[in-house]
C-alpha cells in the first residue's frame, strides 16, 4: 500500500493505538524532509510533532512548544474532517482515519495550482447575499487569505461584545480576541494568555475545530472551513453552558469518587473494628436473616463456621444451640422471648451460662428499619471480679472470716428474727491469750499464721449455721443462731477450749493459744444487736481479768 500511494504522490504514516509510529512511505519523507533519518518504528507521534514544529515556530512561539504538541496530538486523535495547512511553501491537505484494532493512519497530499488558487470545497466570497446569515444564532465570520476579517454576522458581534461590523472589519481574529478581553478588564487573566496561544496555534490550520476561552467563564468552539481565493469561513459556537455542565458533571463525578473512597475507607474501618471487637456482634434484618456477623460470635458461642456461612436465619442459629443443650439454664421468661417471633422488635438484656462455663451477656437492640442488633459479651471475668469485690467488702482478707460490718448485718437480722419468733441466739466474744508476745517476738508473719490457725479452729467447732467473724486484731466473735437446748453456749465454749488446747504449729515454732470469752444471749441479755455485742465484749474482759487473777 505504501508503494502504491507513493505512485499517487500521497504521503502515509501509520500509528498504533498508543500513537507510536508503525510505518511510512517515501512521499512522507519528501513532504516532510525534517523527519529523514530520524523517524523510526515505535517513535511517539509527539516526537514527530516536535521536529515538525521546530522548523515552523518563531522564537516568540517556541516557549509554547509543548502546548502546540499537545494540541497536535488532540487533533490527531479526534480529527474527523480533512484540513489544509501550508508547509515549506506548499498547500497540503491532510486526512486522518482510525483503523480497527490497529490505531490510526494519516494521509497527506499536495494541492496543485498557484498559492492563491481556490481551495477545494470553496465557499463563495462574502457579499450582500450573506446577510441572511445574521439570523443564524452562531457567530459567523469570513477571513481573507491574510487572516483579516472581511465579514461577520450579528451573532458574532454579540458574542464578542461589539456594536458594529465596522469595529471588527479589517482586524484579525486575534485582535478581536484581545479587544474582547480588554473590554471586560480581564486582560491580566492567565486564561487570556492561554487563549492567545490556542488561537495562534489553530489559526495555522483550516478544518480542525478548537475551543477558545472567553471572559466571564465563557467558552466558544471555533470551526473553520476553506473558502474561495484562500479565504476561510469560521463558525463560533457558544458552548459555555455545555462546559459548565461538563464542569459540574466532572465535579459531581469527583465528589462521587471521593464519597466512594470515603465509603470504602469507612467500610474497611468498620470491618476492622468489628473483627477486632471483644464483643460478638450480629445484625439481623426484619426477615430474621443474619446479614452481618463478626468472628467473635463464632468464638464466644462456639459455633462452627458453616452455621454462620451464607447468611443463616437467627431461628436456625438458636435451634442449633438448643440441639447442643444450650439455654437449659435460662429463665422461662428468656425461653419465651427466644421463641417469640417478635423478639426482633423487643429490646432485651439477659445472661446465660454456656456449656463451656463462660457467662455471656446477650443484649438485643431494635433498629428503626425493623432489624435488630444483637451483641454478645463475655462477662465471666467481670462477674468474678464483682464477686471478689463483694467478698473483700464482707470478709477479713487474712482469715477468710466475715468482717465486722457483715457480722453486724447478720446479727441485726438474727436479733430481729428472735424478737419475731422467740427463737433465741447468742454471741461469743473471744480474745486470744498470749498472742501479743508471739507477734512481738517472732514477727507479724508468724502472728498472722497464728490468727489463721485460730480462725480454722473456730470453723471446725461451730455448727454450719453459726456465723464466725474476725472483728480486728486478735478478737473473734461467734453468732449462735436458732439456739435449742442441746446447743447451749457453755457447751460450745467447752468444745472451743478443747480445740484450742491442741498445739499450734507455726512452722518450726509450736505454741499453745488460749482465749478469753464473753457471752450474751438474746432475748435474755439484750434485744438489740449493738447492745448484745457490747454485753458479750464486757463479759469477755471480765473473763480475761479472772484468768489473769487466777494466773
C-alpha positions as CSV (number, residue, x, y, z in Angstrom):
1,X,0.0,0.0,0.0
2,X,2.9,2.4,0.8
3,X,4.4,1.8,-2.6
4,X,1.0,2.3,-4.3
5,X,0.5,5.6,-2.5
6,X,4.0,6.7,-3.5
7,X,2.8,6.3,-7.1
8,X,-0.1,8.6,-6.4
9,X,2.1,11.2,-4.6
10,X,0.2,10.6,-1.4
11,X,2.2,10.5,1.9
12,X,1.3,7.9,4.5
13,X,2.2,7.3,8.1
14,X,0.5,4.6,10.3
15,X,0.3,4.8,14.1
16,X,-0.7,2.2,16.7
17,X,-3.3,2.8,19.5
18,X,-0.6,4.4,21.7
19,X,0.3,6.9,18.9
20,X,3.6,5.2,18.1
21,X,4.9,5.1,14.6
22,X,4.4,1.8,12.7
23,X,5.1,2.6,9.0
24,X,5.6,5.4,6.5
25,X,6.4,5.8,2.8
26,X,8.9,7.8,0.7
27,X,6.4,10.5,-0.1
28,X,6.1,11.2,3.6
29,X,9.8,11.9,3.8
30,X,9.7,14.1,0.6
31,X,6.9,16.3,2.0
32,X,8.5,16.4,5.5
33,X,12.2,16.2,4.9
34,X,12.8,17.2,8.6
35,X,12.0,13.6,9.5
36,X,14.6,12.0,7.1
37,X,16.9,9.8,9.2
38,X,15.0,10.5,12.4
39,X,11.6,8.8,12.2
40,X,11.7,5.2,13.3
41,X,9.3,2.4,14.3
42,X,8.0,2.9,17.8
43,X,8.7,6.6,17.8
44,X,5.9,8.5,19.7
45,X,3.9,10.9,17.5
46,X,4.8,13.6,20.0
47,X,8.5,13.4,18.9
48,X,7.4,13.6,15.3
49,X,5.5,16.8,16.1
50,X,8.4,18.3,18.0
51,X,10.6,18.1,14.8
52,X,7.7,19.4,12.7
53,X,7.2,22.5,14.9
54,X,10.9,23.1,15.5
55,X,11.2,24.5,11.9
56,X,7.8,26.3,11.9
57,X,7.6,28.2,15.2
58,X,9.1,31.7,15.6
59,X,11.4,32.5,18.5
60,X,8.4,34.0,20.4
61,X,6.3,30.9,19.9
62,X,8.9,28.3,20.8
63,X,8.4,28.6,24.6
64,X,4.9,27.3,23.9
65,X,6.2,24.2,22.1
66,X,4.6,21.7,24.5
67,X,1.2,23.3,24.1
68,X,1.4,23.1,20.3
69,X,2.4,19.4,20.6
70,X,-0.5,18.7,22.9
71,X,-2.9,20.3,20.6
72,X,-1.5,18.5,17.6
73,X,-1.9,15.2,19.4
74,X,-5.5,16.0,20.2
75,X,-6.2,16.9,16.5
76,X,-4.6,13.6,15.5
77,X,-6.8,11.6,17.9
78,X,-10.1,13.4,17.2
79,X,-9.8,14.6,13.6
80,X,-12.9,13.7,11.6
81,X,-12.6,16.0,8.6
82,X,-9.7,16.9,6.3
83,X,-8.0,20.2,6.7
84,X,-5.4,22.2,4.9
85,X,-2.1,23.9,6.0
86,X,1.0,25.3,4.5
87,X,4.4,23.7,4.8
88,X,7.6,24.6,3.1
89,X,5.7,26.8,0.6
90,X,3.2,24.1,-0.3
91,X,-0.5,23.8,0.5
92,X,-1.0,20.3,2.0
93,X,-4.3,18.6,2.7
94,X,-4.3,16.0,5.5
95,X,-6.8,13.3,6.4
96,X,-6.8,11.0,9.4
97,X,-8.8,7.8,9.9
98,X,-9.0,5.2,12.6
99,X,-8.0,1.7,11.8
100,X,-9.9,-1.1,13.6
101,X,-7.7,-3.0,16.1
102,X,-4.6,-1.1,14.8
103,X,-4.6,2.6,15.5
104,X,-4.8,5.5,13.0
105,X,-3.5,6.3,9.6
106,X,-2.7,9.8,8.3
107,X,-2.5,10.8,4.6
108,X,-1.2,13.9,3.1
109,X,-1.3,15.3,-0.5
110,X,-0.1,18.5,-2.1
111,X,-2.8,20.7,-3.6
112,X,-2.0,21.7,-7.2
113,X,-2.2,25.2,-8.6
114,X,-0.7,28.6,-7.6
115,X,-0.7,29.6,-4.0
116,X,-3.7,31.9,-4.4
117,X,-5.8,29.2,-6.2
118,X,-9.2,28.4,-4.6
119,X,-9.1,25.6,-2.0
120,X,-11.2,22.5,-2.5
121,X,-14.8,22.8,-1.4
122,X,-14.6,26.6,-1.6
123,X,-17.3,28.7,-0.2
124,X,-18.5,31.7,-2.2
125,X,-16.9,35.0,-1.2
126,X,-18.7,37.2,1.3
127,X,-21.1,39.7,0.0
128,X,-24.6,41.2,0.4
129,X,-26.2,37.7,-0.3
130,X,-24.7,36.5,3.0
131,X,-26.7,39.0,5.2
132,X,-29.4,36.4,5.7
133,X,-26.8,34.7,7.9
134,X,-27.5,37.4,10.6
135,X,-30.4,35.2,11.6
136,X,-28.1,32.3,12.5
137,X,-27.7,32.1,16.3
138,X,-24.0,31.1,16.0
139,X,-21.3,33.7,15.2
140,X,-20.1,33.5,11.6
141,X,-17.1,35.3,10.1
142,X,-15.1,35.2,6.9
143,X,-11.3,36.0,6.8
144,X,-9.2,36.6,3.7
145,X,-6.0,34.7,2.9
146,X,-4.2,37.2,5.1
147,X,-6.3,36.4,8.1
148,X,-8.1,39.7,8.1
149,X,-11.9,39.7,8.8
150,X,-13.9,40.5,5.7
151,X,-17.4,39.9,7.1
152,X,-19.2,38.7,10.2
153,X,-22.9,38.3,11.2
154,X,-24.7,40.0,14.0
155,X,-24.4,36.9,16.3
156,X,-20.6,37.2,16.0
157,X,-20.7,40.8,17.2
158,X,-23.0,39.9,20.1
159,X,-20.7,37.0,21.2
160,X,-17.6,39.2,21.2
161,X,-19.3,42.3,22.6
162,X,-19.2,44.7,19.7
163,X,-21.9,47.0,18.3
164,X,-20.9,47.3,14.6
165,X,-19.2,45.4,11.9
166,X,-17.1,48.4,11.2
167,X,-15.3,47.8,14.5
168,X,-14.1,44.3,13.6
169,X,-13.8,44.6,9.8
170,X,-10.1,44.7,8.9
171,X,-9.0,43.2,12.2
172,X,-7.6,39.7,12.7
173,X,-9.4,37.3,15.0
174,X,-6.5,37.6,17.4
175,X,-7.1,41.4,17.6
176,X,-10.8,40.9,18.1
177,X,-10.0,38.4,20.9
178,X,-7.7,40.8,22.6
179,X,-10.3,43.6,22.5
180,X,-13.0,41.3,23.9
181,X,-10.8,40.6,27.0
182,X,-9.7,44.2,27.3
183,X,-13.3,45.5,27.3
184,X,-14.0,43.2,30.3
185,X,-10.9,44.4,32.1
186,X,-9.5,40.9,32.4
187,X,-6.5,41.1,30.0
188,X,-4.3,40.1,33.0
189,X,-6.1,36.8,33.5
190,X,-3.8,33.8,32.8
191,X,-6.7,32.2,30.9
192,X,-6.4,35.0,28.3
193,X,-2.7,34.2,27.7
194,X,-3.6,30.5,27.2
195,X,-6.4,31.5,24.8
196,X,-3.9,33.6,22.7
197,X,-1.6,30.6,22.4
198,X,-4.5,28.3,21.4
199,X,-5.6,30.9,18.8
200,X,-2.1,31.4,17.3
201,X,-1.7,27.6,17.1
202,X,-5.0,26.8,15.5
203,X,-5.2,29.7,13.0
204,X,-2.4,27.9,11.1
205,X,-5.0,25.3,10.1
206,X,-8.3,25.4,8.3
207,X,-10.5,22.5,9.4
208,X,-9.5,21.5,12.9
209,X,-12.1,22.7,15.5
210,X,-10.8,24.2,18.7
211,X,-12.1,25.7,21.9
212,X,-11.4,29.4,22.8
213,X,-11.7,30.5,26.4
214,X,-13.5,33.8,26.8
215,X,-14.0,36.3,29.7
216,X,-16.6,35.6,32.5
217,X,-16.1,31.9,32.3
218,X,-17.5,31.6,28.7
219,X,-16.1,29.3,26.0
220,X,-16.5,29.3,22.2
221,X,-16.0,26.4,19.9
222,X,-14.4,27.7,16.6
223,X,-14.8,25.6,13.4
224,X,-13.0,26.7,10.2
225,X,-13.8,25.8,6.6
226,X,-11.8,26.9,3.5
227,X,-13.5,29.4,1.2
228,X,-12.8,31.0,-2.2
229,X,-9.4,32.6,-3.1
230,X,-7.8,31.4,0.1
231,X,-10.5,32.8,2.4
232,X,-11.6,30.9,5.4
233,X,-15.2,30.6,6.8
234,X,-15.4,30.5,10.6
235,X,-18.3,29.4,12.9
236,X,-18.2,30.5,16.5
237,X,-20.5,28.4,18.8
238,X,-21.1,29.5,22.4
239,X,-20.5,26.3,24.4
240,X,-20.3,28.0,27.8
241,X,-23.4,26.2,29.2
242,X,-22.1,22.9,27.8
243,X,-18.7,23.5,29.5
244,X,-20.5,24.5,32.7
245,X,-22.5,21.3,32.6
246,X,-19.3,19.3,31.9
247,X,-17.6,21.0,34.8
248,X,-20.5,20.3,37.1
249,X,-20.5,16.7,35.9
250,X,-16.8,16.4,36.5
251,X,-17.2,17.9,40.0
252,X,-20.1,15.6,40.7
253,X,-18.0,12.6,39.5
254,X,-15.1,13.8,41.6
255,X,-17.4,14.2,44.6
256,X,-18.9,10.7,43.9
257,X,-15.4,9.2,43.7
258,X,-14.4,10.9,46.9
259,X,-17.6,9.7,48.6
260,X,-16.9,6.2,47.3
261,X,-13.4,6.4,48.6
262,X,-14.6,7.6,52.0
263,X,-17.3,4.9,52.0
264,X,-14.7,2.3,51.2
265,X,-12.5,3.7,53.9
266,X,-15.3,3.7,56.5
267,X,-16.4,0.2,55.4
268,X,-12.8,-1.1,55.9
269,X,-12.6,0.7,59.2
270,X,-16.0,-0.7,60.3
271,X,-14.9,-4.2,59.2
272,X,-11.6,-3.9,61.0
273,X,-13.4,-2.6,64.1
274,X,-16.0,-5.4,64.1
275,X,-13.4,-8.1,63.6
276,X,-11.2,-6.7,66.5
277,X,-14.0,-6.1,69.0
278,X,-14.1,-8.0,72.2
279,X,-17.9,-8.3,71.7
280,X,-19.7,-10.6,69.3
281,X,-22.0,-8.6,67.0
282,X,-24.8,-9.7,64.7
283,X,-27.2,-7.7,62.6
284,X,-30.4,-9.4,61.9
285,X,-32.7,-8.0,59.2
286,X,-36.5,-7.7,59.5
287,X,-36.9,-11.1,57.9
288,X,-34.8,-12.7,60.6
289,X,-31.8,-13.3,58.4
290,X,-28.3,-12.6,59.9
291,X,-26.8,-10.1,57.5
292,X,-23.7,-9.3,59.5
293,X,-21.7,-11.4,62.0
294,X,-18.2,-10.9,63.2
295,X,-15.8,-13.6,64.1
296,X,-16.1,-13.1,67.8
297,X,-19.7,-14.5,67.7
298,X,-18.3,-17.8,66.5
299,X,-15.6,-17.8,69.2
300,X,-18.0,-16.9,72.1
301,X,-20.8,-19.2,71.1
302,X,-18.6,-22.0,69.9
303,X,-20.4,-22.1,66.5
304,X,-18.9,-23.8,63.5
305,X,-18.1,-21.6,60.5
306,X,-20.7,-23.4,58.3
307,X,-23.5,-22.5,60.7
308,X,-22.8,-18.8,60.2
309,X,-22.0,-19.0,56.5
310,X,-24.4,-17.9,53.7
311,X,-26.5,-15.6,55.9
312,X,-28.3,-18.0,58.2
313,X,-31.6,-17.3,59.9
314,X,-31.5,-16.3,63.6
315,X,-34.0,-19.1,64.3
316,X,-31.7,-21.7,62.8
317,X,-28.8,-20.4,64.9
318,X,-30.9,-20.7,68.1
319,X,-32.2,-24.2,67.1
320,X,-28.6,-25.4,66.5
321,X,-27.7,-24.2,70.0
322,X,-30.7,-25.8,71.6
323,X,-29.7,-29.1,70.0
324,X,-26.4,-28.8,71.7
325,X,-28.0,-28.3,75.1
326,X,-27.7,-24.6,75.4
327,X,-30.4,-22.4,77.0
328,X,-31.2,-25.1,79.5
329,X,-30.4,-22.9,82.5
330,X,-32.1,-19.7,81.3
331,X,-35.3,-18.5,82.9
332,X,-38.7,-19.3,81.5
333,X,-39.1,-15.6,80.6
334,X,-35.9,-15.8,78.4
335,X,-37.1,-19.1,76.9
336,X,-40.4,-17.4,75.9
337,X,-38.5,-14.4,74.5
338,X,-36.3,-16.6,72.3
339,X,-39.3,-18.4,70.9
340,X,-41.3,-15.3,70.2
341,X,-41.5,-14.1,66.6
342,X,-41.5,-10.5,68.0
343,X,-38.0,-10.8,69.5
344,X,-36.6,-8.6,66.8
345,X,-38.7,-5.7,68.0
346,X,-38.4,-6.2,71.8
347,X,-35.2,-4.9,73.4
348,X,-33.9,-7.4,75.9
349,X,-30.8,-7.9,78.0
350,X,-30.2,-11.3,79.6
351,X,-27.4,-13.5,80.9
352,X,-26.8,-17.2,80.2
353,X,-24.0,-19.6,81.1
354,X,-22.6,-21.6,78.2
355,X,-21.7,-25.3,78.3
356,X,-18.1,-24.2,78.5
357,X,-18.8,-22.4,81.8
358,X,-18.5,-18.9,80.4
359,X,-21.1,-16.4,81.4
360,X,-22.5,-14.4,78.4
361,X,-24.5,-11.2,78.4
362,X,-26.8,-11.0,75.4
363,X,-28.1,-7.5,74.5
364,X,-30.7,-7.0,71.8
365,X,-31.4,-3.6,70.3
366,X,-34.3,-2.9,67.9
367,X,-33.3,-0.8,64.9
368,X,-35.7,1.6,63.2
369,X,-35.9,-0.3,59.9
370,X,-37.2,-3.4,61.7
371,X,-33.9,-5.2,62.0
372,X,-32.1,-6.0,65.3
373,X,-28.5,-5.5,66.6
374,X,-27.5,-8.2,69.0
375,X,-24.3,-8.2,71.0
376,X,-22.7,-11.0,72.9
377,X,-20.3,-10.0,75.8
378,X,-18.2,-12.4,77.9
379,X,-18.8,-11.2,81.4
380,X,-17.2,-14.2,83.2
381,X,-14.2,-12.2,84.4
382,X,-16.4,-9.2,85.2
383,X,-18.7,-11.3,87.4
384,X,-15.7,-13.0,89.1
385,X,-14.2,-9.5,89.9
386,X,-17.6,-8.3,91.2
387,X,-17.9,-11.4,93.4
388,X,-14.3,-10.9,94.6
389,X,-15.1,-7.2,95.4
390,X,-18.2,-8.2,97.3
391,X,-16.2,-10.9,99.1
392,X,-13.4,-8.4,100.1
393,X,-16.1,-6.0,101.2
394,X,-17.6,-8.5,103.6
395,X,-14.7,-10.7,104.6
396,X,-11.4,-10.5,106.5
397,X,-8.6,-10.8,104.0
398,X,-6.2,-12.7,106.2
399,X,-8.5,-15.4,107.8
400,X,-11.4,-15.5,105.3
401,X,-13.9,-14.9,108.1
402,X,-16.7,-12.3,107.9
403,X,-15.6,-8.8,108.9
404,X,-17.2,-6.6,111.5
405,X,-19.6,-4.9,109.1
406,X,-21.0,-8.1,107.6
407,X,-21.2,-9.7,111.1
408,X,-23.3,-6.8,112.3
409,X,-25.7,-7.2,109.4
410,X,-26.1,-10.9,110.2
411,X,-26.5,-10.1,113.9
412,X,-29.2,-7.4,113.3
413,X,-31.2,-9.9,111.2
414,X,-30.9,-12.7,113.7
415,X,-32.0,-10.4,116.6
416,X,-34.9,-9.2,114.6
417,X,-35.9,-12.9,114.0
418,X,-35.5,-13.6,117.7
419,X,-37.9,-10.8,118.5
420,X,-40.5,-12.1,116.0
421,X,-40.2,-15.9,116.7
422,X,-38.9,-16.1,120.2
423,X,-36.1,-18.4,119.0
424,X,-33.0,-17.2,120.7
425,X,-29.4,-16.5,119.6
426,X,-26.1,-15.9,121.4
427,X,-22.9,-14.0,120.8
428,X,-19.5,-15.3,121.9
429,X,-16.8,-12.6,122.0
430,X,-13.2,-14.1,122.0
431,X,-9.8,-12.5,122.5
432,X,-6.7,-14.6,122.1
433,X,-4.4,-15.0,125.2
434,X,-0.7,-14.9,124.6
435,X,-0.9,-13.7,121.1
436,X,0.9,-10.4,121.6
437,X,4.2,-11.9,122.8
438,X,4.2,-14.3,119.8
439,X,3.6,-11.4,117.4
440,X,6.2,-9.2,119.1
441,X,8.9,-11.9,119.5
442,X,8.5,-13.7,116.2
443,X,7.2,-11.1,113.8
444,X,3.9,-10.3,112.1
445,X,4.2,-13.2,109.6
446,X,4.2,-15.7,112.4
447,X,1.5,-13.8,114.2
448,X,-0.7,-13.9,111.0
449,X,-0.2,-17.7,110.9
450,X,-1.4,-17.9,114.5
451,X,-4.6,-15.9,113.6
452,X,-5.3,-18.1,110.6
453,X,-4.9,-21.2,112.9
454,X,-7.3,-19.8,115.4
455,X,-9.9,-18.9,112.7
456,X,-9.7,-22.5,111.4
457,X,-10.3,-23.9,114.9
458,X,-13.4,-21.8,115.3
459,X,-14.7,-23.0,111.9
460,X,-14.1,-26.6,112.9
461,X,-16.0,-26.4,116.1
462,X,-19.1,-24.3,115.4
463,X,-22.2,-25.5,113.6
464,X,-22.6,-24.9,109.8
465,X,-25.5,-22.5,110.6
466,X,-23.4,-20.4,113.0
467,X,-21.5,-17.3,112.0
468,X,-17.8,-16.6,112.7
469,X,-16.1,-13.3,112.2
470,X,-12.9,-11.5,113.0
471,X,-13.6,-8.1,114.5
472,X,-9.9,-7.0,114.3
473,X,-6.5,-7.7,115.8
474,X,-6.9,-11.0,117.8
475,X,-10.6,-10.5,118.5
476,X,-13.1,-13.0,117.1
477,X,-16.8,-13.4,117.5
478,X,-19.3,-16.2,117.1
479,X,-23.0,-15.9,116.5
480,X,-25.0,-18.9,117.5
481,X,-28.2,-18.9,115.5
482,X,-31.5,-20.6,116.4
483,X,-30.5,-21.8,119.8
484,X,-32.0,-25.1,121.0
485,X,-31.5,-26.6,124.4
486,X,-28.9,-29.1,123.0
487,X,-27.0,-26.1,121.5
488,X,-26.1,-24.4,124.8
489,X,-23.5,-21.7,124.7
490,X,-21.4,-23.2,127.6
491,X,-21.1,-26.5,125.7
492,X,-19.8,-24.6,122.7
493,X,-17.2,-22.8,124.9
494,X,-16.0,-26.2,126.2
495,X,-15.6,-27.5,122.7
496,X,-13.6,-24.4,121.7
497,X,-11.3,-24.8,124.7
498,X,-10.6,-28.4,123.8
499,X,-9.8,-27.4,120.2
500,X,-7.5,-24.5,121.3
501,X,-5.8,-26.9,123.8
502,X,-4.1,-28.6,120.8
503,X,-0.6,-27.5,119.9
504,X,-0.4,-24.7,117.4
505,X,2.3,-25.4,114.8
506,X,3.7,-22.2,113.3
507,X,6.5,-23.5,111.1
508,X,9.3,-24.5,113.4
509,X,7.6,-22.8,116.3
510,X,5.0,-24.8,118.4
511,X,2.8,-22.7,120.8
512,X,-0.4,-23.1,122.7
513,X,-3.0,-20.4,122.2
514,X,-5.8,-19.8,124.7
515,X,-8.6,-17.3,124.7
516,X,-10.8,-15.2,127.0
517,X,-14.5,-15.3,126.1
518,X,-17.7,-13.4,127.0
519,X,-21.2,-14.4,126.0
520,X,-24.5,-12.7,125.8
521,X,-27.9,-14.2,124.8
522,X,-30.9,-12.8,123.1
523,X,-33.6,-12.4,124.4
524,X,-32.1,-12.9,127.9
525,X,-29.3,-10.3,128.0
526,X,-30.3,-7.8,125.3
527,X,-32.8,-7.3,122.5
528,X,-30.6,-5.1,120.4
529,X,-27.7,-6.1,118.2
530,X,-25.3,-3.4,119.4
531,X,-26.2,-4.0,123.0
532,X,-25.8,-7.7,122.6
533,X,-22.3,-7.3,121.2
534,X,-21.4,-4.8,123.9
535,X,-22.6,-7.2,126.6
536,X,-20.5,-10.0,125.2
537,X,-17.5,-7.7,125.0
538,X,-17.8,-6.7,128.7
539,X,-18.2,-10.3,129.6
540,X,-15.0,-11.1,127.7
541,X,-13.0,-8.5,129.6
542,X,-14.4,-9.8,132.9
543,X,-13.3,-13.3,131.9
544,X,-9.8,-12.1,130.9
545,X,-9.5,-10.3,134.3
546,X,-10.5,-13.5,136.2
547,X,-8.0,-15.6,134.1
548,X,-5.2,-13.1,134.9
549,X,-6.0,-13.1,138.6
550,X,-6.1,-16.9,138.6
551,X,-2.7,-16.9,136.9
